Amino acid sequence: MKEKVILAYSGGLDTTTIIPWLKENYDYEVIAVCIDVGQGQEIDGLEERAISSGASKLYIDDVREEFVQNYVYPTMKAGAVYENKYLLGTSIARPLIAQRLVHYALLEGAVAICHGATGKGNDQVRFELTMTALAPHLKIIAPWRIWDIKSREDAITYCLKHDIKLNMKKDTSYSRDRNLWHVSHEGLELEDPSIEPDLSKILQMSNTIENAPNEAEYVELEFEKGIPIKLNGKELNGNDMITALNEIGGKHAIGVIDLVENRIVGMKSRGVYETPGGTILYRAHEELEHLCLDKQTYSYKQTLSIKYAELVYSGEWFTPLREALEAFVETTQESISGVVKLKLFKGNIISAGATSPNSLYNEEIASFTTGDLYDHKDAEGFIRLFGLPLRVRALMKMQKNQP
């Protein structure tokens, strides 16, 4: 009986090429696995493609709701944004995909897992760190680091040599990654950061600002302990919530960014990212935190958010530090419940009011009208004590400057 290998399968040229290559170079039984995190129509016809390419079977694993609840929402609650722009759309999907690949490897008694990530990219790190954390005994095969195929044309030639019919032509498209949370675009003219991208031919989820409606639209989101539970009064699960917000946000050109980022492997790369629904959720969640978190907790959480984002980006999801940061975040979210109203207009998100039963905002204190809870005279003593270090330093400098 042949040993088995689990292949992370997307149905594209790379993973189609990998199937005969694995059989030729390792004599493995190839079991293809596609983890559905919201790729949409990309999954159509996948089983026929995998079997005809030489795989013995294909698993399609729908994990969209788990993706949202256990990966997307925790990252959002942490306020994690990589390099001040990127909402980690590809990054947060990789640990779940790798975790499910490990599941099928153990289920099938496979000796190895194979992925099609390149030797220049982030995904090889994300996949392999997760696999190492969960199943260190499994062999990992990364063809792009070891095979002789150097280009798309080489891959097509290899497939044709092994009698695998393709309807793929010379590559004239962007390199894209799509899931429920976002779409990323890389390659072609985007590799030159001096060139303005033609968003009208790039974007798939979103309108350009020019094509967005000329009238604003309001959305109302209700949160419970940091989790969005209702959109415009309607209760939705995670999958449906993000799908609906993507449609609304995409219509109004929300959440399109152009970023030159620092990859894990040390180089910079440029990409255009669409995260319409996610951008709305992040903003609404932040509005509630402004209402409900005290000054010190909010300040410290901002620092933590940067580290959390770096861990997610680098594929360090299943690590003690990420889990410890998660525990802190969960504590802060106990009070993050309430309703946020936002106005969307041509790429902009404008706050339109927020309420929470846990709000720390007190109108009687904040009002310019003097109330019982605050006496203006109290400020004088506070300022004197708060400024004491400045006073001492100024007196010292005056004494040193005396003749």
TORKOL-4160 file (C-alpha; in steps of 0.2 Angstrom, whole numbers, padded with zeros to 4 digits, m for minus):
403
<pt num="1" X="0000" Y="0000" Z="0000"/>
<pt num="2" X="0007" Y="0017" Z="m0005"/>
<pt num="3" X="0010" Y="0030" Z="0008"/>
<pt num="4" X="m0002" Y="0045" Z="0008"/>
<pt num="5" X="0001" Y="0064" Z="0006"/>
<pt num="6" X="m0012" Y="0077" Z="0010"/>
<pt num="7" X="m0011" Y="0091" Z="m0003"/>
<pt num="8" X="m0018" Y="0109" Z="0000"/>
<pt num="9" X="m0028" Y="0110" Z="m0016"/>
<pt num="10" X="m0035" Y="0126" Z="m0024"/>
<pt num="11" X="m0037" Y="0119" Z="m0041"/>
<pt num="12" X="m0026" Y="0132" Z="m0049"/>
<pt num="13" X="m0011" Y="0128" Z="m0060"/>
<pt num="14" X="0002" Y="0126" Z="m0046"/>
<pt num="15" X="m0008" Y="0114" Z="m0036"/>
<pt num="16" X="m0014" Y="0105" Z="m0052"/>
<pt num="17" X="0004" Y="0103" Z="m0057"/>
<pt num="18" X="0009" Y="0097" Z="m0040"/>
<pt num="19" X="m0002" Y="0081" Z="m0040"/>
<pt num="20" X="0008" Y="0072" Z="m0054"/>
<pt num="21" X="0024" Y="0079" Z="m0048"/>
<pt num="22" X="0021" Y="0071" Z="m0031"/>
<pt num="23" X="0016" Y="0054" Z="m0038"/>
<pt num="24" X="0032" Y="0055" Z="m0050"/>
<pt num="25" X="0045" Y="0060" Z="m0036"/>
<pt num="26" X="0038" Y="0052" Z="m0021"/>
<pt num="27" X="0026" Y="0038" Z="m0027"/>
<pt num="28" X="0013" Y="0044" Z="m0014"/>
<pt num="29" X="m0006" Y="0042" Z="m0015"/>
<pt num="30" X="m0011" Y="0060" Z="m0016"/>
<pt num="31" X="m0027" Y="0066" Z="m0007"/>
<pt num="32" X="m0032" Y="0083" Z="m0011"/>
<pt num="33" X="m0040" Y="0094" Z="0002"/>
<pt num="34" X="m0048" Y="0111" Z="m0001"/>
<pt num="35" X="m0053" Y="0121" Z="0014"/>
<pt num="36" X="m0067" Y="0133" Z="0011"/>
<pt num="37" X="m0065" Y="0149" Z="0019"/>
<pt num="38" X="m0076" Y="0159" Z="0007"/>
<pt num="39" X="m0067" Y="0157" Z="m0010"/>
<pt num="40" X="m0084" Y="0157" Z="m0018"/>
<pt num="41" X="m0085" Y="0151" Z="m0036"/>
<pt num="42" X="m0067" Y="0146" Z="m0036"/>
<pt num="43" X="m0072" Y="0129" Z="m0028"/>
<pt num="44" X="m0084" Y="0125" Z="m0043"/>
<pt num="45" X="m0079" Y="0109" Z="m0052"/>
<pt num="46" X="m0064" Y="0106" Z="m0040"/>
<pt num="47" X="m0067" Y="0087" Z="m0038"/>
<pt num="48" X="m0067" Y="0083" Z="m0056"/>
<pt num="49" X="m0051" Y="0093" Z="m0058"/>
<pt num="50" X="m0042" Y="0085" Z="m0044"/>
<pt num="51" X="m0047" Y="0067" Z="m0049"/>
<pt num="52" X="m0043" Y="0070" Z="m0067"/>
<pt num="53" X="m0026" Y="0077" Z="m0062"/>
<pt num="54" X="m0022" Y="0061" Z="m0052"/>
<pt num="55" X="m0028" Y="0063" Z="m0035"/>
<pt num="56" X="m0036" Y="0048" Z="m0027"/>
<pt num="57" X="m0050" Y="0059" Z="m0018"/>
<pt num="58" X="m0054" Y="0077" Z="m0014"/>
<pt num="59" X="m0061" Y="0083" Z="0003"/>
<pt num="60" X="m0070" Y="0100" Z="0003"/>
<pt num="61" X="m0071" Y="0107" Z="0020"/>
<pt num="62" X="m0083" Y="0121" Z="0023"/>
<pt num="63" X="m0076" Y="0130" Z="0038"/>
<pt num="64" X="m0083" Y="0148" Z="0035"/>
<pt num="65" X="m0092" Y="0150" Z="0051"/>
<pt num="66" X="m0077" Y="0143" Z="0061"/>
<pt num="67" X="m0066" Y="0155" Z="0052"/>
<pt num="68" X="m0076" Y="0170" Z="0057"/>
<pt num="69" X="m0080" Y="0165" Z="0075"/>
<pt num="70" X="m0062" Y="0158" Z="0080"/>
<pt num="71" X="m0051" Y="0168" Z="0069"/>
<pt num="72" X="m0058" Y="0184" Z="0061"/>
<pt num="73" X="m0068" Y="0190" Z="0076"/>
<pt num="74" X="m0054" Y="0187" Z="0089"/>
<pt num="75" X="m0042" Y="0197" Z="0078"/>
<pt num="76" X="m0055" Y="0211" Z="0076"/>
<pt num="77" X="m0058" Y="0211" Z="0095"/>
<pt num="78" X="m0039" Y="0213" Z="0097"/>
<pt num="79" X="m0040" Y="0228" Z="0085"/>
<pt num="80" X="m0025" Y="0220" Z="0075"/>
<pt num="81" X="m0020" Y="0230" Z="0060"/>
<pt num="82" X="m0003" Y="0226" Z="0052"/>
<pt num="83" X="0008" Y="0241" Z="0048"/>
<pt num="84" X="m0007" Y="0253" Z="0051"/>
<pt num="85" X="m0016" Y="0247" Z="0036"/>
<pt num="86" X="m0019" Y="0228" Z="0033"/>
<pt num="87" X="m0033" Y="0219" Z="0041"/>
<pt num="88" X="m0024" Y="0203" Z="0039"/>
<pt num="89" X="m0036" Y="0195" Z="0027"/>
<pt num="90" X="m0025" Y="0181" Z="0021"/>
<pt num="91" X="m0015" Y="0179" Z="0037"/>
<pt num="92" X="m0029" Y="0175" Z="0048"/>
<pt num="93" X="m0035" Y="0161" Z="0036"/>
<pt num="94" X="m0019" Y="0152" Z="0035"/>
<pt num="95" X="m0018" Y="0144" Z="0053"/>
<pt num="96" X="m0036" Y="0137" Z="0051"/>
<pt num="97" X="m0032" Y="0130" Z="0034"/>
<pt num="98" X="m0016" Y="0122" Z="0040"/>
<pt num="99" X="m0025" Y="0115" Z="0056"/>
<pt num="100" X="m0038" Y="0107" Z="0045"/>
<pt num="101" X="m0024" Y="0100" Z="0034"/>
<pt num="102" X="m0017" Y="0092" Z="0049"/>
<pt num="103" X="m0034" Y="0085" Z="0054"/>
<pt num="104" X="m0036" Y="0076" Z="0037"/>
<pt num="105" X="m0018" Y="0070" Z="0038"/>
<pt num="106" X="m0021" Y="0061" Z="0054"/>
<pt num="107" X="m0038" Y="0055" Z="0048"/>
<pt num="108" X="m0030" Y="0047" Z="0033"/>
<pt num="109" X="m0014" Y="0041" Z="0041"/>
<pt num="110" X="m0004" Y="0052" Z="0029"/>
<pt num="111" X="0015" Y="0054" Z="0032"/>
<pt num="112" X="0016" Y="0071" Z="0024"/>
<pt num="113" X="0007" Y="0087" Z="0020"/>
<pt num="114" X="0011" Y="0097" Z="0004"/>
<pt num="115" X="0008" Y="0115" Z="0000"/>
<pt num="116" X="0010" Y="0126" Z="m0015"/>
<pt num="117" X="0017" Y="0142" Z="m0007"/>
<pt num="118" X="0032" Y="0149" Z="m0015"/>
<pt num="119" X="0049" Y="0151" Z="m0007"/>
<pt num="120" X="0047" Y="0170" Z="m0007"/>
<pt num="121" X="0030" Y="0172" Z="0001"/>
<pt num="122" X="0023" Y="0173" Z="0018"/>
<pt num="123" X="0011" Y="0158" Z="0017"/>
<pt num="124" X="0025" Y="0145" Z="0018"/>
<pt num="125" X="0030" Y="0151" Z="0035"/>
<pt num="126" X="0012" Y="0152" Z="0041"/>
<pt num="127" X="0007" Y="0135" Z="0035"/>
<pt num="128" X="0023" Y="0126" Z="0042"/>
<pt num="129" X="0023" Y="0135" Z="0059"/>
<pt num="130" X="0005" Y="0129" Z="0062"/>
<pt num="131" X="0009" Y="0111" Z="0056"/>
<pt num="132" X="0024" Y="0111" Z="0067"/>
<pt num="133" X="0014" Y="0117" Z="0082"/>
<pt num="134" X="0001" Y="0104" Z="0079"/>
<pt num="135" X="0009" Y="0089" Z="0071"/>
<pt num="136" X="0028" Y="0090" Z="0072"/>
<pt num="137" X="0030" Y="0072" Z="0066"/>
<pt num="138" X="0022" Y="0075" Z="0049"/>
<pt num="139" X="0034" Y="0078" Z="0034"/>
<pt num="140" X="0031" Y="0095" Z="0025"/>
<pt num="141" X="0034" Y="0096" Z="0006"/>
<pt num="142" X="0035" Y="0113" Z="m0002"/>
<pt num="143" X="0038" Y="0109" Z="m0021"/>
<pt num="144" X="0042" Y="0128" Z="m0025"/>
<pt num="145" X="0058" Y="0126" Z="m0015"/>
<pt num="146" X="0064" Y="0110" Z="m0023"/>
<pt num="147" X="0057" Y="0107" Z="m0040"/>
<pt num="148" X="0064" Y="0113" Z="m0057"/>
<pt num="149" X="0049" Y="0122" Z="m0063"/>
<pt num="150" X="0053" Y="0140" Z="m0063"/>
<pt num="151" X="0038" Y="0148" Z="m0072"/>
<pt num="152" X="0019" Y="0146" Z="m0077"/>
<pt num="153" X="0025" Y="0141" Z="m0094"/>
<pt num="154" X="0035" Y="0127" Z="m0086"/>
<pt num="155" X="0021" Y="0121" Z="m0076"/>
<pt num="156" X="0009" Y="0120" Z="m0091"/>
<pt num="157" X="0022" Y="0110" Z="m0101"/>
<pt num="158" X="0024" Y="0098" Z="m0086"/>
<pt num="159" X="0005" Y="0095" Z="m0085"/>
<pt num="160" X="0004" Y="0092" Z="m0104"/>
<pt num="161" X="0018" Y="0080" Z="m0103"/>
<pt num="162" X="0009" Y="0070" Z="m0090"/>
<pt num="163" X="m0008" Y="0070" Z="m0101"/>
<pt num="164" X="m0017" Y="0083" Z="m0089"/>
<pt num="165" X="m0028" Y="0094" Z="m0100"/>
<pt num="166" X="m0028" Y="0112" Z="m0096"/>
<pt num="167" X="m0038" Y="0127" Z="m0101"/>
<pt num="168" X="m0026" Y="0139" Z="m0094"/>
<pt num="169" X="m0017" Y="0152" Z="m0105"/>
<pt num="170" X="m0002" Y="0163" Z="m0103"/>
<pt num="171" X="m0004" Y="0172" Z="m0086"/>
<pt num="172" X="m0010" Y="0190" Z="m0089"/>
<pt num="173" X="m0019" Y="0191" Z="m0072"/>
<pt num="174" X="m0015" Y="0197" Z="m0055"/>
<pt num="175" X="m0010" Y="0185" Z="m0041"/>
<pt num="176" X="m0026" Y="0185" Z="m0030"/>
<pt num="177" X="m0031" Y="0177" Z="m0013"/>
<pt num="178" X="m0050" Y="0178" Z="m0009"/>
<pt num="179" X="m0059" Y="0173" Z="0006"/>
<pt num="180" X="m0075" Y="0178" Z="0016"/>
<pt num="181" X="m0065" Y="0193" Z="0024"/>
<pt num="182" X="m0055" Y="0200" Z="0009"/>
<pt num="183" X="m0048" Y="0200" Z="m0008"/>
<pt num="184" X="m0029" Y="0203" Z="m0011"/>
<pt num="185" X="m0021" Y="0208" Z="m0027"/>
<pt num="186" X="m0002" Y="0207" Z="m0031"/>
<pt num="187" X="0009" Y="0206" Z="m0047"/>
<pt num="188" X="0010" Y="0214" Z="m0064"/>
<pt num="189" X="0011" Y="0233" Z="m0063"/>
<pt num="190" X="0008" Y="0233" Z="m0044"/>
<pt num="191" X="0026" Y="0227" Z="m0042"/>
<pt num="192" X="0031" Y="0245" Z="m0046"/>
<pt num="193" X="0025" Y="0256" Z="m0032"/>
<pt num="194" X="0027" Y="0272" Z="m0042"/>
<pt num="195" X="0012" Y="0267" Z="m0053"/>
<pt num="196" X="m0005" Y="0271" Z="m0047"/>
<pt num="197" X="m0016" Y="0256" Z="m0048"/>
<pt num="198" X="m0031" Y="0256" Z="m0060"/>
<pt num="199" X="m0043" Y="0250" Z="m0048"/>
<pt num="200" X="m0057" Y="0249" Z="m0061"/>
<pt num="201" X="m0049" Y="0234" Z="m0068"/>
<pt num="202" X="m0042" Y="0227" Z="m0051"/>
<pt num="203" X="m0056" Y="0227" Z="m0039"/>
<pt num="204" X="m0068" Y="0212" Z="m0037"/>
<pt num="205" X="m0078" Y="0216" Z="m0021"/>
<pt num="206" X="m0078" Y="0235" Z="m0021"/>
<pt num="207" X="m0083" Y="0250" Z="m0032"/>
<pt num="208" X="m0071" Y="0263" Z="m0035"/>
<pt num="209" X="m0074" Y="0279" Z="m0026"/>
<pt num="210" X="m0079" Y="0287" Z="m0043"/>
<pt num="211" X="m0093" Y="0274" Z="m0046"/>
<pt num="212" X="m0099" Y="0273" Z="m0028"/>
<pt num="213" X="m0117" Y="0280" Z="m0025"/>
<pt num="214" X="m0119" Y="0299" Z="m0023"/>
<pt num="215" X="m0130" Y="0297" Z="m0008"/>
<pt num="216" X="m0124" Y="0291" Z="0009"/>
<pt num="217" X="m0131" Y="0275" Z="0018"/>
<pt num="218" X="m0132" Y="0272" Z="0036"/>
<pt num="219" X="m0129" Y="0255" Z="0044"/>
<pt num="220" X="m0133" Y="0251" Z="0062"/>
<pt num="221" X="m0123" Y="0237" Z="0071"/>
<pt num="222" X="m0126" Y="0229" Z="0088"/>
<pt num="223" X="m0112" Y="0221" Z="0098"/>
<pt num="224" X="m0112" Y="0209" Z="0112"/>
<pt num="225" X="m0095" Y="0207" Z="0122"/>
<pt num="226" X="m0086" Y="0213" Z="0106"/>
<pt num="227" X="m0095" Y="0202" Z="0094"/>
<pt num="228" X="m0107" Y="0209" Z="0081"/>
<pt num="229" X="m0124" Y="0200" Z="0082"/>
<pt num="230" X="m0136" Y="0212" Z="0073"/>
<pt num="231" X="m0135" Y="0222" Z="0057"/>
<pt num="232" X="m0149" Y="0235" Z="0055"/>
<pt num="233" X="m0159" Y="0226" Z="0068"/>
<pt num="234" X="m0158" Y="0209" Z="0060"/>
<pt num="235" X="m0148" Y="0195" Z="0069"/>
<pt num="236" X="m0135" Y="0187" Z="0058"/>
<pt num="237" X="m0122" Y="0173" Z="0060"/>
<pt num="238" X="m0104" Y="0177" Z="0057"/>
<pt num="239" X="m0104" Y="0171" Z="0039"/>
<pt num="240" X="m0120" Y="0181" Z="0034"/>
<pt num="241" X="m0114" Y="0196" Z="0044"/>
<pt num="242" X="m0098" Y="0198" Z="0034"/>
<pt num="243" X="m0106" Y="0194" Z="0017"/>
<pt num="244" X="m0120" Y="0207" Z="0020"/>
<pt num="245" X="m0107" Y="0220" Z="0026"/>
<pt num="246" X="m0096" Y="0216" Z="0011"/>
<pt num="247" X="m0110" Y="0220" Z="m0001"/>
<pt num="248" X="m0114" Y="0236" Z="0008"/>
<pt num="249" X="m0096" Y="0242" Z="0010"/>
<pt num="250" X="m0091" Y="0237" Z="m0007"/>
<pt num="251" X="m0105" Y="0247" Z="m0015"/>
<pt num="252" X="m0098" Y="0263" Z="m0006"/>
<pt num="253" X="m0080" Y="0259" Z="m0010"/>
<pt num="254" X="m0076" Y="0256" Z="0009"/>
<pt num="255" X="m0060" Y="0247" Z="0014"/>
<pt num="256" X="m0048" Y="0248" Z="m0001"/>
<pt num="257" X="m0030" Y="0250" Z="0003"/>
<pt num="258" X="m0014" Y="0251" Z="m0007"/>
<pt num="259" X="0001" Y="0245" Z="0004"/>
<pt num="260" X="0019" Y="0242" Z="0003"/>
<pt num="261" X="0022" Y="0229" Z="0017"/>
<pt num="262" X="0036" Y="0220" Z="0025"/>
<pt num="263" X="0035" Y="0202" Z="0022"/>
<pt num="264" X="0041" Y="0189" Z="0035"/>
<pt num="265" X="0055" Y="0183" Z="0024"/>
<pt num="266" X="0063" Y="0200" Z="0024"/>
<pt num="267" X="0058" Y="0208" Z="0008"/>
<pt num="268" X="0045" Y="0222" Z="0004"/>
<pt num="269" X="0030" Y="0218" Z="m0007"/>
<pt num="270" X="0016" Y="0229" Z="m0014"/>
<pt num="271" X="m0003" Y="0224" Z="m0014"/>
<pt num="272" X="m0020" Y="0231" Z="m0015"/>
<pt num="273" X="m0032" Y="0224" Z="m0003"/>
<pt num="274" X="m0051" Y="0225" Z="m0002"/>
<pt num="275" X="m0059" Y="0222" Z="0015"/>
<pt num="276" X="m0076" Y="0232" Z="0014"/>
<pt num="277" X="m0086" Y="0223" Z="0028"/>
<pt num="278" X="m0071" Y="0221" Z="0039"/>
<pt num="279" X="m0067" Y="0239" Z="0038"/>
<pt num="280" X="m0084" Y="0243" Z="0044"/>
<pt num="281" X="m0084" Y="0231" Z="0058"/>
<pt num="282" X="m0067" Y="0237" Z="0064"/>
<pt num="283" X="m0073" Y="0255" Z="0065"/>
<pt num="284" X="m0089" Y="0251" Z="0073"/>
<pt num="285" X="m0080" Y="0240" Z="0086"/>
<pt num="286" X="m0068" Y="0254" Z="0090"/>
<pt num="287" X="m0082" Y="0267" Z="0092"/>
<pt num="288" X="m0089" Y="0256" Z="0106"/>
<pt num="289" X="m0072" Y="0254" Z="0114"/>
<pt num="290" X="m0070" Y="0273" Z="0115"/>
<pt num="291" X="m0086" Y="0273" Z="0125"/>
<pt num="292" X="m0083" Y="0258" Z="0136"/>
<pt num="293" X="m0065" Y="0256" Z="0140"/>
<pt num="294" X="m0056" Y="0266" Z="0153"/>
<pt num="295" X="m0040" Y="0277" Z="0148"/>
<pt num="296" X="m0027" Y="0265" Z="0154"/>
<pt num="297" X="m0035" Y="0249" Z="0147"/>
<pt num="298" X="m0038" Y="0257" Z="0130"/>
<pt num="299" X="m0020" Y="0264" Z="0129"/>
<pt num="300" X="m0012" Y="0247" Z="0134"/>
<pt num="301" X="m0023" Y="0238" Z="0122"/>
<pt num="302" X="m0017" Y="0249" Z="0107"/>
<pt num="303" X="0001" Y="0243" Z="0111"/>
<pt num="304" X="m0005" Y="0225" Z="0112"/>
<pt num="305" X="m0014" Y="0226" Z="0096"/>
<pt num="306" X="0002" Y="0230" Z="0086"/>
<pt num="307" X="0010" Y="0214" Z="0093"/>
<pt num="308" X="m0005" Y="0204" Z="0090"/>
<pt num="309" X="m0006" Y="0209" Z="0072"/>
<pt num="310" X="0013" Y="0205" Z="0070"/>
<pt num="311" X="0010" Y="0187" Z="0077"/>
<pt num="312" X="m0005" Y="0184" Z="0066"/>
<pt num="313" X="0004" Y="0191" Z="0050"/>
<pt num="314" X="0019" Y="0180" Z="0054"/>
<pt num="315" X="0009" Y="0164" Z="0056"/>
<pt num="316" X="0012" Y="0163" Z="0075"/>
<pt num="317" X="m0006" Y="0159" Z="0079"/>
<pt num="318" X="m0004" Y="0143" Z="0089"/>
<pt num="319" X="0009" Y="0151" Z="0101"/>
<pt num="320" X="0009" Y="0154" Z="0120"/>
<pt num="321" X="0011" Y="0173" Z="0117"/>
<pt num="322" X="m0004" Y="0174" Z="0105"/>
<pt num="323" X="m0015" Y="0164" Z="0117"/>
<pt num="324" X="m0010" Y="0175" Z="0132"/>
<pt num="325" X="m0014" Y="0191" Z="0122"/>
<pt num="326" X="m0030" Y="0183" Z="0118"/>
<pt num="327" X="m0034" Y="0181" Z="0136"/>
<pt num="328" X="m0031" Y="0200" Z="0139"/>
<pt num="329" X="m0042" Y="0205" Z="0124"/>
<pt num="330" X="m0056" Y="0194" Z="0130"/>
<pt num="331" X="m0056" Y="0202" Z="0147"/>
<pt num="332" X="m0057" Y="0219" Z="0139"/>
<pt num="333" X="m0072" Y="0214" Z="0128"/>
<pt num="334" X="m0083" Y="0210" Z="0143"/>
<pt num="335" X="m0090" Y="0228" Z="0142"/>
<pt num="336" X="m0090" Y="0230" Z="0124"/>
<pt num="337" X="m0109" Y="0229" Z="0121"/>
<pt num="338" X="m0120" Y="0241" Z="0112"/>
<pt num="339" X="m0126" Y="0249" Z="0096"/>
<pt num="340" X="m0116" Y="0259" Z="0084"/>
<pt num="341" X="m0123" Y="0269" Z="0069"/>
<pt num="342" X="m0111" Y="0274" Z="0054"/>
<pt num="343" X="m0114" Y="0284" Z="0038"/>
<pt num="344" X="m0105" Y="0277" Z="0023"/>
<pt num="345" X="m0101" Y="0288" Z="0008"/>
<pt num="346" X="m0088" Y="0286" Z="m0006"/>
<pt num="347" X="m0075" Y="0277" Z="0004"/>
<pt num="348" X="m0078" Y="0286" Z="0020"/>
<pt num="349" X="m0085" Y="0280" Z="0037"/>
<pt num="350" X="m0093" Y="0293" Z="0047"/>
<pt num="351" X="m0098" Y="0291" Z="0065"/>
<pt num="352" X="m0117" Y="0294" Z="0067"/>
<pt num="353" X="m0119" Y="0289" Z="0086"/>
<pt num="354" X="m0116" Y="0275" Z="0098"/>
<pt num="355" X="m0125" Y="0269" Z="0114"/>
<pt num="356" X="m0120" Y="0256" Z="0127"/>
<pt num="357" X="m0126" Y="0250" Z="0144"/>
<pt num="358" X="m0108" Y="0250" Z="0149"/>
<pt num="359" X="m0103" Y="0267" Z="0143"/>
<pt num="360" X="m0091" Y="0277" Z="0154"/>
<pt num="361" X="m0096" Y="0293" Z="0146"/>
<pt num="362" X="m0105" Y="0304" Z="0159"/>
<pt num="363" X="m0114" Y="0319" Z="0152"/>
<pt num="364" X="m0116" Y="0327" Z="0169"/>
<pt num="365" X="m0097" Y="0327" Z="0171"/>
<pt num="366" X="m0092" Y="0331" Z="0153"/>
<pt num="367" X="m0105" Y="0345" Z="0151"/>
<pt num="368" X="m0099" Y="0363" Z="0151"/>
<pt num="369" X="m0113" Y="0366" Z="0164"/>
<pt num="370" X="m0106" Y="0363" Z="0182"/>
<pt num="371" X="m0114" Y="0348" Z="0190"/>
<pt num="372" X="m0113" Y="0339" Z="0207"/>
<pt num="373" X="m0099" Y="0327" Z="0201"/>
<pt num="374" X="m0086" Y="0340" Z="0196"/>
<pt num="375" X="m0081" Y="0356" Z="0204"/>
<pt num="376" X="m0070" Y="0367" Z="0192"/>
<pt num="377" X="m0060" Y="0373" Z="0208"/>
<pt num="378" X="m0053" Y="0355" Z="0210"/>
<pt num="379" X="m0043" Y="0357" Z="0194"/>
<pt num="380" X="m0031" Y="0370" Z="0201"/>
<pt num="381" X="m0024" Y="0357" Z="0214"/>
<pt num="382" X="m0023" Y="0344" Z="0201"/>
<pt num="383" X="m0014" Y="0354" Z="0189"/>
<pt num="384" X="m0001" Y="0360" Z="0203"/>
<pt num="385" X="0002" Y="0341" Z="0207"/>
<pt num="386" X="0002" Y="0335" Z="0189"/>
<pt num="387" X="0015" Y="0349" Z="0184"/>
<pt num="388" X="0026" Y="0347" Z="0199"/>
<pt num="389" X="0040" Y="0338" Z="0190"/>
<pt num="390" X="0040" Y="0353" Z="0177"/>
<pt num="391" X="0041" Y="0365" Z="0191"/>
<pt num="392" X="0055" Y="0357" Z="0200"/>
<pt num="393" X="0065" Y="0355" Z="0183"/>
<pt num="394" X="0062" Y="0374" Z="0179"/>
<pt num="395" X="0068" Y="0379" Z="0197"/>
<pt num="396" X="0084" Y="0369" Z="0195"/>
<pt num="397" X="0088" Y="0377" Z="0178"/>
<pt num="398" X="0085" Y="0394" Z="0185"/>
<pt num="399" X="0097" Y="0391" Z="0199"/>
<pt num="400" X="0110" Y="0384" Z="0187"/>
<pt num="401" X="0109" Y="0399" Z="0177"/>
<pt num="402" X="0111" Y="0412" Z="0191"/>
<pt num="403" X="0128" Y="0421" Z="0191"/>
